[in-house]
Amino acid sequence: MMRFFRALLLVLLALAVVATALYFTGNYELTDRLTELFWAVQLWVPVTFGFEQFLVILAAISVVAVVLVISGSAAVLVMMANRRSRSAQRREDRVAAAQQEIAHVKEQYQRQYEELELLGQRLTRQLDKRLLLHALVEAASRVTSGTQANSIVGLWLLHPETDTLRFETGLYCDETLFTKTEFLPTEQPFARVISTQKPWVLQAWEAEAPLVKSEKAAQLGSATGLILVPFLMEGRVSAILALFCPQDVLKSYEEQKAFYNAIWTELMLASVIAIQGAVTILDRLTGVHTRDYFTTRLLQELERANRYQLPLSLLMIDIDNFKLVNDMLGHPQGDAVLKIIAKLIRKEVRAIDLVGRYGGEEFVVMLPETGYGEDIATNTGALVVAERIRKAVDDEFHGLQKPLNLTISIGVMVRRFPQDREMGHQELVRLADEQLYRAKTTGKNKVCSLLQQQSEGVGG
């Protein structure tokens, strides 16, 4: 384009010079006027010069004028061309910027898709409730952490038996951070989330969601925002995720709401799997573990006991004269008794111990890393735990009229290491059941063990 303009200017200049020469040589009237102009100039100019010199000067002035006009025109054309070029460059820059933004958005969507895919893979690897819930809070923290600080996450589960939300697990926090570890569904800040069944985003949590103890607030650091996310199961809120986030995360939350909603859906499915999984391994009546799950865990603990050379104890528990409760008072009253006794058993054992319903009115307790506990002063050992359970049930029902003046009998069996390392789970259960039978047939409301039987000199 610039070459064309330059060629056009040269052609015009040549034509102008030719036209001027022709005009000057063929126009006699113009010659007369030039002569008159020459004499007029002579009168005003103190320097004397000839007519030919005057014509040369006049021609030079004309050429300069023509050059200036053409240069000005060229400058205007160049300016217009530059402006057009800059405009085209700006369009190209805008197109490049738009393409870069599109590429950035595509890259962001790709990262988010990969994050979702990876999240699903991580969560589906875990089927154990405790591990799955821990993976859930880890994933929630990872996707809501800022560049300068990690988000702090707490998970609250709805417990149907009490209809309350209890703190279950957290990341970078524990139950001591919060004002309470158990909330009614009608208490804030959970009441709003339960009623709307939608996430609640707060720039500052102190005023509307007094969830954290004031003296513990400094532990949150720059995580001053709060997102409360409800997890639904069968149309009802079954869990709530509390995420204390940095402010830069909250600023991008609305822009990436679709991504976060997809994350919440993934995590909600994980929570449902964890909760439903816990339901399937629990006896619906008593809340203790089912026989099948108990057997699975017993096999796992036996392997662990062999690997680390640890003892393991088993308690077989049966309710004395329970049939009379069902026969005289009916099955609803019998169910109530089973619930009470299951609760008493769970209260007297450790968190790592496992309580199961073995069948009917019979319960079983597994005590990992536990021997006989001959030293009563240590308040440990299978015999001590068994006696504590027996006494708790006796105290609960003592003084009630028949058939509710209930007691229990307990058979104890300890798998020692290395003496009993060849003992499998079936043999362990059989020997514990033999001790339960001995307790039932020698007076009831008592604890019997193989150790006691051997010390009494009774064969078995």
C-alpha positions as semicolon CSV with decimal commas, in nm:
position;residue;x (nm);y (nm);z (nm)
1;M;0,000;0,000;0,000
2;M;0,277;0,248;0,088
3;R;0,461;0,168;-0,234
4;F;0,150;0,247;-0,434
5;F;0,113;0,586;-0,265
6;R;0,478;0,673;-0,333
7;A;0,447;0,580;-0,704
8;L;0,127;0,782;-0,734
9;L;0,294;1,091;-0,585
10;L;0,589;1,067;-0,827
11;V;0,354;1,042;-1,124
12;L;0,153;1,344;-1,006
13;L;0,472;1,543;-0,951
14;A;0,595;1,464;-1,302
15;L;0,261;1,559;-1,453
16;A;0,258;1,882;-1,255
17;V;0,607;1,979;-1,379
18;V;0,518;1,902;-1,742
19;A;0,188;2,089;-1,720
20;T;0,358;2,391;-1,567
21;A;0,628;2,399;-1,836
22;L;0,374;2,373;-2,113
23;Y;0,164;2,641;-1,957
24;F;0,452;2,879;-1,915
25;T;0,589;2,836;-2,268
26;G;0,256;2,859;-2,451
27;N;0,080;3,130;-2,260
28;Y;0,194;3,478;-2,381
29;E;-0,047;3,657;-2,150
30;L;0,124;3,495;-1,858
31;T;0,461;3,617;-1,994
32;D;0,338;3,973;-2,000
33;R;0,214;3,940;-1,643
34;L;0,542;3,797;-1,533
35;T;0,722;4,092;-1,694
36;E;0,496;4,332;-1,510
37;L;0,559;4,140;-1,186
38;F;0,936;4,155;-1,254
39;W;0,932;4,536;-1,285
40;A;0,713;4,570;-0,977
41;V;0,951;4,357;-0,777
42;Q;1,245;4,560;-0,899
43;L;1,091;4,872;-0,752
44;W;1,065;4,709;-0,404
45;V;1,386;4,510;-0,401
46;P;1,711;4,702;-0,351
47;V;1,910;4,433;-0,539
48;T;1,926;4,453;-0,920
49;F;1,887;4,127;-1,115
50;G;1,784;4,029;-1,467
51;F;1,455;3,886;-1,594
52;E;1,608;3,544;-1,646
53;Q;1,729;3,538;-1,285
54;F;1,380;3,640;-1,174
55;L;1,230;3,349;-1,365
56;V;1,479;3,108;-1,207
57;I;1,394;3,238;-0,859
58;L;1,023;3,215;-0,933
59;A;1,062;2,861;-1,068
60;A;1,255;2,759;-0,758
61;I;0,986;2,903;-0,534
62;S;0,720;2,718;-0,737
63;V;0,909;2,391;-0,709
64;V;0,949;2,435;-0,333
65;A;0,578;2,509;-0,305
66;V;0,491;2,204;-0,510
67;V;0,728;1,993;-0,302
68;L;0,571;2,124;0,020
69;V;0,221;2,050;-0,106
70;I;0,318;1,705;-0,220
71;S;0,509;1,641;0,107
72;G;0,209;1,757;0,305
73;S;-0,017;1,533;0,103
74;A;0,224;1,246;0,149
75;A;0,239;1,314;0,522
76;V;-0,140;1,314;0,537
77;L;-0,151;0,990;0,341
78;V;0,119;0,837;0,559
79;M;-0,068;0,950;0,873
80;M;-0,387;0,797;0,741
81;A;-0,201;0,478;0,654
82;N;-0,041;0,468;1,002
83;R;-0,375;0,529;1,164
84;R;-0,526;0,252;0,956
85;S;-0,230;0,031;1,047
86;R;-0,267;0,110;1,418
87;S;-0,639;0,040;1,395
88;A;-0,565;-0,290;1,225
89;Q;-0,303;-0,364;1,491
90;R;-0,551;-0,287;1,766
91;R;-0,801;-0,522;1,606
92;E;-0,533;-0,787;1,584
93;D;-0,441;-0,724;1,949
94;R;-0,806;-0,754;2,051
95;V;-0,840;-1,075;1,852
96;A;-0,517;-1,208;2,008
97;A;-0,636;-1,106;2,356
98;A;-0,971;-1,272;2,293
99;Q;-0,798;-1,586;2,170
100;Q;-0,570;-1,580;2,475
101;E;-0,871;-1,539;2,705
102;I;-1,048;-1,825;2,528
103;A;-0,736;-2,038;2,569
104;H;-0,717;-1,940;2,938
105;V;-1,083;-2,029;2,991
106;K;-1,033;-2,360;2,809
107;E;-0,729;-2,431;3,023
108;Q;-0,921;-2,340;3,337
109;Y;-1,211;-2,565;3,237
110;Q;-0,966;-2,843;3,158
111;R;-0,803;-2,806;3,500
112;Q;-1,143;-2,806;3,666
113;Y;-1,250;-3,113;3,470
114;E;-0,928;-3,291;3,566
115;E;-0,980;-3,185;3,928
116;L;-1,330;-3,332;3,925
117;E;-1,208;-3,652;3,762
118;L;-0,923;-3,684;4,011
119;L;-1,160;-3,608;4,298
120;G;-1,392;-3,888;4,190
121;Q;-1,100;-4,130;4,166
122;R;-0,972;-4,039;4,512
123;L;-1,312;-4,072;4,675
124;T;-1,402;-4,403;4,509
125;R;-1,077;-4,560;4,632
126;Q;-1,205;-4,532;4,990
127;L;-1,501;-4,738;5,108
128;D;-1,431;-4,732;5,481
129;K;-1,650;-4,463;5,636
130;R;-1,373;-4,300;5,838
131;L;-1,126;-4,291;5,547
132;L;-1,392;-4,174;5,302
133;L;-1,500;-3,883;5,523
134;H;-1,138;-3,784;5,578
135;A;-1,080;-3,788;5,201
136;L;-1,392;-3,575;5,163
137;V;-1,272;-3,294;5,391
138;E;-0,925;-3,307;5,233
139;A;-1,076;-3,262;4,887
140;A;-1,298;-2,978;5,006
141;S;-0,999;-2,797;5,156
142;R;-0,788;-2,845;4,844
143;V;-1,041;-2,689;4,602
144;T;-1,119;-2,394;4,832
145;S;-0,769;-2,305;4,950
146;G;-0,614;-1,974;4,839
147;T;-0,264;-1,891;4,724
148;Q;-0,157;-1,773;5,068
149;A;-0,360;-1,990;5,305
150;N;-0,543;-2,324;5,323
151;S;-0,912;-2,342;5,401
152;I;-1,016;-2,500;5,731
153;V;-1,289;-2,761;5,701
154;G;-1,529;-2,920;5,946
155;L;-1,789;-3,188;5,865
156;W;-2,111;-3,222;6,064
157;L;-2,336;-3,528;6,032
158;L;-2,703;-3,559;6,121
159;H;-2,761;-3,835;6,375
160;P;-3,115;-3,974;6,328
161;E;-3,144;-4,114;6,679
162;T;-3,102;-3,769;6,838
163;D;-3,193;-3,554;6,533
164;T;-2,888;-3,337;6,596
165;L;-2,589;-3,230;6,389
166;R;-2,264;-3,352;6,545
167;F;-1,907;-3,267;6,455
168;E;-1,765;-3,573;6,281
169;T;-1,420;-3,483;6,147
170;G;-1,215;-3,187;6,029
171;L;-0,900;-3,075;5,854
172;Y;-0,671;-2,821;6,030
173;C;-0,926;-2,819;6,315
174;D;-1,096;-3,039;6,572
175;E;-1,406;-3,010;6,792
176;T;-1,230;-2,772;7,034
177;L;-1,247;-2,494;6,772
178;F;-1,625;-2,471;6,778
179;T;-1,870;-2,326;7,029
180;K;-2,051;-2,662;7,043
181;T;-1,998;-3,007;6,901
182;E;-2,369;-3,076;6,866
183;F;-2,638;-2,846;6,722
184;L;-3,012;-2,876;6,686
185;P;-3,138;-2,833;6,328
186;T;-3,321;-2,519;6,443
187;E;-3,001;-2,350;6,569
188;Q;-2,797;-2,108;6,362
189;P;-2,592;-2,119;6,153
190;F;-2,717;-2,458;6,036
191;A;-3,089;-2,373;6,050
192;R;-3,074;-2,149;5,741
193;V;-2,883;-2,406;5,536
194;I;-3,124;-2,682;5,638
195;S;-3,430;-2,471;5,547
196;T;-3,297;-2,350;5,208
197;Q;-3,098;-2,666;5,126
198;K;-2,852;-2,439;4,941
199;P;-2,493;-2,329;5,013
200;W;-2,458;-2,015;5,222
201;V;-2,158;-1,789;5,150
202;L;-2,053;-1,535;5,414
203;Q;-1,776;-1,278;5,373
204;A;-1,747;-1,263;5,753
205;W;-1,885;-1,538;5,974
206;E;-1,873;-1,374;6,318
207;A;-2,203;-1,185;6,309
208;E;-2,435;-1,427;6,129
209;A;-2,267;-1,759;6,205
210;P;-2,114;-1,763;6,555
211;L;-1,972;-2,111;6,505
212;V;-1,618;-2,063;6,642
213;K;-1,517;-1,985;6,997
214;S;-1,402;-1,623;7,023
215;E;-1,079;-1,721;7,193
216;K;-1,006;-1,967;6,910
217;A;-1,079;-1,730;6,620
218;A;-0,711;-1,642;6,575
219;Q;-0,648;-2,002;6,466
220;L;-0,836;-1,930;6,142
221;G;-0,574;-1,679;6,030
222;S;-0,668;-1,527;5,694
223;A;-0,950;-1,779;5,641
224;T;-1,212;-1,523;5,739
225;G;-1,486;-1,622;5,494
226;L;-1,729;-1,907;5,546
227;I;-1,915;-2,139;5,308
228;L;-2,175;-2,375;5,453
229;V;-2,266;-2,654;5,211
230;P;-2,560;-2,891;5,281
231;F;-2,545;-3,252;5,166
232;L;-2,881;-3,408;5,092
233;M;-2,994;-3,769;5,117
234;E;-3,350;-3,865;5,022
235;G;-3,451;-3,497;5,015
236;R;-3,323;-3,424;5,365
237;V;-3,002;-3,261;5,486
238;S;-2,783;-3,543;5,614
239;A;-2,456;-3,350;5,657
240;I;-2,318;-2,996;5,643
241;L;-1,969;-2,896;5,534
242;A;-1,827;-2,582;5,700
243;L;-1,541;-2,427;5,500
244;F;-1,346;-2,132;5,640
245;C;-1,187;-1,982;5,326
246;P;-0,952;-1,696;5,233
247;Q;-1,122;-1,392;5,079
248;D;-0,969;-1,444;4,733
249;V;-1,156;-1,775;4,709
250;L;-1,487;-1,607;4,793
251;K;-1,426;-1,342;4,523
252;S;-1,398;-1,611;4,257
253;Y;-1,681;-1,822;4,398
254;E;-1,963;-1,660;4,198
255;E;-1,760;-1,664;3,875
256;Q;-1,687;-2,037;3,916
257;K;-2,015;-2,134;4,079
258;A;-2,083;-2,412;3,828
259;F;-1,747;-2,570;3,910
260;Y;-1,802;-2,550;4,285
261;N;-2,155;-2,690;4,251
262;A;-2,007;-2,987;4,065
263;I;-1,757;-3,031;4,348
264;W;-2,034;-3,020;4,609
265;T;-2,225;-3,285;4,414
266;E;-1,921;-3,516;4,412
267;L;-1,864;-3,466;4,783
268;M;-2,233;-3,514;4,859
269;L;-2,227;-3,850;4,682
270;A;-1,923;-3,946;4,889
271;S;-2,102;-3,850;5,211
272;V;-2,408;-4,052;5,111
273;I;-2,188;-4,354;5,038
274;A;-2,021;-4,314;5,377
275;I;-2,349;-4,275;5,565
276;Q;-2,532;-4,549;5,376
277;G;-2,228;-4,773;5,414
278;A;-2,235;-4,714;5,788
279;V;-2,606;-4,800;5,791
280;T;-2,549;-5,130;5,611
281;I;-2,284;-5,239;5,859
282;L;-2,495;-5,147;6,161
283;D;-2,778;-5,342;6,316
284;R;-3,085;-5,120;6,265
285;L;-3,236;-5,200;6,603
286;T;-2,942;-5,170;6,841
287;G;-2,695;-4,952;6,646
288;V;-2,406;-5,195;6,698
289;H;-2,238;-5,371;6,405
290;T;-2,390;-5,659;6,213
291;R;-2,255;-6,010;6,250
292;D;-2,116;-6,018;5,894
293;Y;-1,928;-5,693;5,934
294;F;-1,800;-5,798;6,276
295;T;-1,663;-6,121;6,129
296;T;-1,487;-5,928;5,849
297;R;-1,326;-5,694;6,100
298;L;-1,229;-5,983;6,326
299;L;-1,037;-6,144;6,038
300;Q;-0,857;-5,814;5,972
301;E;-0,764;-5,770;6,337
302;L;-0,635;-6,125;6,360
303;E;-0,398;-6,054;6,069
304;R;-0,287;-5,734;6,238
305;A;-0,236;-5,916;6,570
306;N;-0,009;-6,169;6,397
307;R;0,186;-5,898;6,213
308;Y;0,257;-5,692;6,525
309;Q;0,258;-5,983;6,774
310;L;-0,033;-5,852;6,981
311;P;-0,302;-6,021;7,190
312;L;-0,671;-5,999;7,101
313;S;-0,972;-6,071;7,320
314;L;-1,329;-6,168;7,247
315;L;-1,633;-6,133;7,475
316;M;-1,952;-6,331;7,408
317;I;-2,249;-6,176;7,594
318;D;-2,597;-6,316;7,643
319;I;-2,895;-6,161;7,825
320;D;-3,016;-6,390;8,103
321;N;-3,385;-6,491;8,090
322;F;-3,454;-6,256;7,799
323;K;-3,722;-6,487;7,654
324;L;-3,948;-6,403;7,949
325;V;-3,945;-6,034;7,849
326;N;-4,076;-6,112;7,500
327;D;-4,326;-6,369;7,628
328;M;-4,466;-6,159;7,914
329;L;-4,425;-5,800;7,791
330;G;-4,413;-5,838;7,415
331;H;-4,150;-5,782;7,147
332;P;-4,159;-5,398;7,157
333;Q;-4,048;-5,409;7,521
334;G;-3,787;-5,669;7,428
335;D;-3,654;-5,440;7,154
336;A;-3,628;-5,156;7,404
337;V;-3,424;-5,379;7,637
338;L;-3,187;-5,474;7,355
339;K;-3,129;-5,105;7,274
340;I;-3,052;-5,022;7,638
341;I;-2,808;-5,309;7,683
342;A;-2,632;-5,233;7,352
343;K;-2,590;-4,873;7,466
344;L;-2,447;-4,986;7,803
345;I;-2,196;-5,215;7,631
346;R;-2,076;-4,943;7,393
347;K;-2,036;-4,704;7,684
348;E;-1,795;-4,938;7,867
349;V;-1,555;-5,008;7,577
350;R;-1,292;-4,802;7,396
351;A;-1,328;-4,632;7,060
352;I;-1,103;-4,893;6,896
353;D;-1,310;-5,183;7,034
354;L;-1,588;-5,328;6,820
355;V;-1,936;-5,428;6,941
356;G;-2,161;-5,650;6,731
357;R;-2,498;-5,820;6,756
358;Y;-2,427;-6,189;6,712
359;G;-2,790;-6,296;6,699
360;G;-3,112;-6,255;6,900
361;E;-3,018;-6,139;7,249
362;E;-2,650;-6,228;7,207
363;F;-2,375;-5,966;7,162
364;V;-2,004;-5,996;7,085
365;V;-1,719;-5,756;7,166
366;M;-1,371;-5,754;7,011
367;L;-1,089;-5,598;7,214
368;P;-0,777;-5,542;6,997
369;E;-0,437;-5,533;7,168
370;T;-0,595;-5,663;7,490
371;G;-0,497;-5,958;7,708
372;Y;-0,646;-6,100;8,026
373;G;-0,554;-5,800;8,237
374;E;-0,453;-5,984;8,552
375;D;-0,344;-5,655;8,711
376;I;-0,679;-5,515;8,820
377;A;-0,518;-5,188;8,929
378;T;-0,439;-5,103;8,566
379;N;-0,813;-5,100;8,481
380;T;-0,732;-5,273;8,155
381;G;-0,766;-5,622;8,014
382;A;-1,050;-5,837;7,889
383;L;-1,160;-5,958;8,234
384;V;-1,179;-5,602;8,366
385;V;-1,383;-5,483;8,068
386;A;-1,615;-5,783;8,091
387;E;-1,679;-5,729;8,461
388;R;-1,741;-5,358;8,401
389;I;-2,005;-5,441;8,137
390;R;-2,170;-5,703;8,360
391;K;-2,192;-5,459;8,652
392;A;-2,329;-5,175;8,433
393;V;-2,618;-5,396;8,316
394;D;-2,682;-5,530;8,667
395;D;-2,697;-5,176;8,809
396;E;-2,930;-5,059;8,530
397;F;-3,195;-5,326;8,587
398;H;-3,141;-5,395;8,958
399;G;-3,454;-5,364;9,167
400;L;-3,699;-5,386;8,877
401;Q;-3,982;-5,637;8,890
402;K;-3,965;-5,958;8,692
403;P;-3,899;-6,010;8,409
404;L;-3,712;-5,677;8,383
405;N;-3,465;-5,751;8,664
406;L;-3,221;-5,856;8,392
407;T;-2,858;-5,961;8,409
408;I;-2,603;-6,079;8,154
409;S;-2,353;-6,363;8,131
410;I;-2,018;-6,317;7,959
411;G;-1,767;-6,561;7,815
412;V;-1,410;-6,431;7,768
413;M;-1,146;-6,574;7,538
414;V;-0,800;-6,423;7,485
415;R;-0,587;-6,507;7,184
416;R;-0,231;-6,468;7,313
417;F;0,084;-6,430;7,111
418;P;0,282;-6,640;7,041
419;Q;0,105;-6,923;7,224
420;D;-0,219;-6,898;7,019
421;R;-0,084;-6,769;6,688
422;E;-0,239;-7,068;6,503
423;M;-0,586;-6,996;6,643
424;G;-0,829;-6,881;6,371
425;H;-1,142;-6,670;6,411
426;Q;-1,379;-6,968;6,424
427;E;-1,181;-7,133;6,703
428;L;-1,166;-6,803;6,893
429;V;-1,546;-6,761;6,870
430;R;-1,606;-7,126;6,966
431;L;-1,390;-7,102;7,278
432;A;-1,551;-6,773;7,385
433;D;-1,895;-6,929;7,332
434;E;-1,792;-7,226;7,550
435;Q;-1,707;-6,985;7,832
436;L;-2,043;-6,810;7,784
437;Y;-2,220;-7,146;7,812
438;R;-2,026;-7,217;8,131
439;A;-2,132;-6,881;8,276
440;K;-2,495;-6,949;8,188
441;T;-2,494;-7,298;8,341
442;T;-2,309;-7,209;8,661
443;G;-2,534;-6,939;8,796
444;K;-2,564;-6,661;8,532
445;N;-2,483;-6,293;8,592
446;K;-2,114;-6,374;8,585
447;V;-1,795;-6,364;8,377
448;C;-1,616;-6,685;8,283
449;S;-1,284;-6,728;8,103
450;L;-1,054;-7,010;8,004
451;L;-0,790;-6,869;8,239
452;Q;-1,030;-6,902;8,535
453;Q;-1,127;-7,251;8,425
454;Q;-0,765;-7,361;8,409
455;S;-0,686;-7,209;8,750
456;E;-0,981;-7,400;8,898
457;G;-0,839;-7,724;8,755
458;V;-1,141;-7,792;8,537
459;G;-1,069;-7,974;8,212
460;G;-1,191;-7,821;7,889
